[in-house]
Amino acid sequence: MSLYKTAILSGLLCLPLALNVTADDTRGKLVEKRAAGEPTTDLEFLTQAIACEVAEVKCAERAAKNASNEEVRKLAQNIVDEHKKIREDLMDQAKRLKLGVVEGLSKEHREVYDRLAKLEGKEFDREYVRCLVDAHEKSAKMYTKWSKEAKEAGVREAAEGAMAKVQSHLEKAKKLQATVKE
């Protein structure tokens, strides 16, 4: 009987350790998935998309004021106007789904904004357009995915609308990139 009790007691004592390892493994997988930056739910998509739109507008507002190239200024102002509309559409979906969203800059977006703030003239133009192309390539990929995979119809529609504008901006930014490299 004491051998039986000892076996049960040792099994019970090891159970929290086994559960802890399983929980750590699960947490590690969740962290890895989030580290890749890919949203996995409509709510995560909305949160990430709104953060990107806020950053896009902030950087474009700076470019509309500070760019030395007239074409960069025009594109930046167009981006301000259209991305504010995209952000509003996404915010409407977030409100509908009762998702609270903070509209500040994320650490990553703050770093880009701060880097741009230190530049002037052609250097600013080149870096802004480079950032614009990078951001719009990532956004186009995200919006394309969520325009097909979002579970909520309103979220899908918002992603579709954003996708068309982002792809148009990406084409314009790539053309402009060739001229500001000179």
N, C-alpha and C positions, 0 to 999 in steps of 0.2 A: 504494500500500500504506500509506503513512503517513497519508493521508486516512482510509482505512478504520480504522486503529488509533486515530486521533484521535476518530472518531465513536464507536467502541466504548468507548473510555476515557471520553469525556464522558458517554455513556449510563450507564456504570457509576457514575460519580461522582454523577450526578443521581438514581440509583435510591434511595439512602438518604434523600434529601430527599423524594422522592415517597412512599416508605414511611412516613416520619415524619409527613407531612401526613395520610396515610390513618389512621395510628394515632391522631393527635391528634383527627381527626374522630370516630373511633370512641369514644375516651375521652370526648369532649364529649357524645356521644349517651348514653353510659352514665351520665354524671354528671347530665345533664338528666333522664333517666328516674328515677334514684334521688332526685333533688331533689324530684320530684313526690310522693315518699313511697309510691309504689305497689309492693308486692312483686311479683316476676315469677316466683318459683318457690315450691314448697312450703316449702323451707328458709327463704327470705326471709320468707315469710308467718309461719312459726312464730317466727322471731326477732323480728319486729315485733309480733306478737300477744302474745308473752310479755312484751315490754317494756311494752306498753300495760297488760297485766294487773298487772304489778308496780306501775306507777304508780297504777293505779286502786285497788289495795289500800292503798298508802301514804297516798294522799289521803283515802280513806274512813276509814282508821283515825284520822287526825287529826280528821276531821269527827265521827266517833262520840264523840270525847272533847271537842271544842271547840265544837260547834254549840250555839247558844242555843235553837234551835227543836227541840222534841221529835220532830217528824216527820222533820226532816233527820237527826237522830241515829239514828232507827230505820232509815231508808233507808240511811244510811251503814253501819250494822252489817250489814244485809242484803247490801249490796254487798260488804263485806269477806268475809263467809261464802261467797257465791256466786262471787265472782271468784277466791278462793283455789282453789276447786274447778275453775274454768275453767283457771286457771294450771297446776294439777296435771295436768289432761287434756292440755294443750298440751305440758307438760314431758315427759310420758310419750311423746308422739309424737316429740318432739325426741330423747329418749334412744333410742327405737326406730330412728330414722334416723341415729343417731350424730352428732347436732348438739350441740356444746357451746354453752351459752347463759349469759351473765353476767346476773345478776338485779339489777343496779343500775339507778338511774334515768338515763335519757338526758338530755342537756342540756335539751331541750325540756320533758321531764317535771319535771326538777329546778327549772326556772324557775317552773312552775305551782305546784309544792309550796312553793317559797320564797315566792311571792306569797301563797299561802294562809296561810302561817305568820305573816305580818305582820298579819293581819286578826283581828278579834274581833267577837263579837256578831252582830247582824243583817247587818253588812257581810260577815262571814265566811260566813254562811249563803247570802246572795245570790250571792257569788262562787263558792262551792263548787258550788251547784246549777247555776249558769251553766256552769261547767267540766264538770260532770257531764253536762249535756245535750250540750254540744259533743263531748266525748269519746265518749259513747255513740252519737251520730249517726255519727261517723267509724267507730267500731267496728262498728256495725250494717251499714254499707255494706261494710266489709272482710270481715266474717264471712259476709254474704250471698253475696258474690262467691266466696269460697273454699269455701263449702259446696257450690258447684256446680262450680268449676273446679279444685280440688285434684286432683292426679294420684293421690296416695295415699289409699286408702279411709279409713284411720284419721284422716288429717288432715281429710278431708271431714266425717267424723262429729264430730270435735272442734269444727270450725267450726260445724256445725249446732247442736250443743248450746249452744255459746256464743251463737250468734245468737239463740236463743229467750230466753235469760236477759237478754241485752243489750237486746233490744227491749222486754221487760217493764220493765226498769229505766228505759229511756228514757221510756216512757209515764208511769211514776210520777214521774220527775224533772220532766217537763214540767208535770204537774198541780201539783207542789209549787212549781215556779218561780213560778206565778201567786200563790201565797200568801205567799212570802217577799219578793216585790217590794214589798209594802205597808209 
